[in-house]
Amino acid sequence: MSKVLLLLFLTLFSLSPGGYLIMVNGQRTWCVAKPSTEEATLLVNINYACSQVDCQILKKGCPCFAPDNLLNHASVAMNLYYQSHGRNHWNCDFKGSGIVVVSDPSYGGCIYP
């Protein structure tokens, strides 16, 4: 790889010590559910993501429980999965129902990692 291409690559993408993509164009990324996703798919996404990562933050009384709806809970669960599996775009696909965003989706006391 030429020095110019290498410099361009390093400018566009910051890599963590493990070699996983953390930033795109110098920005952090998060995974959220597409608002148009059907409720049945959101429920499947929650169940799958929470079978792979700790979703305690979604329990009643915890910071990300409210608003208590499938879109919110799926977004939190999908992001937990995405963050814990290396922040690769394919870890946010969820059969086309996830989208990587560069705007922090945190709200109130619910902080997206």
Buried (B, 14 or more C-beta within 10 A) or exposed (E): EEEEEEEEEEEEEBEEEEEEBBBBEEEBBBBBBBEEBEEEBBEBBBEBBBEEBEBEBBEEEBBBBBEEEBBBBBBBBBBBBBBBBBBEBEBBBBEEBBBBBEEEBBEEEBEBE
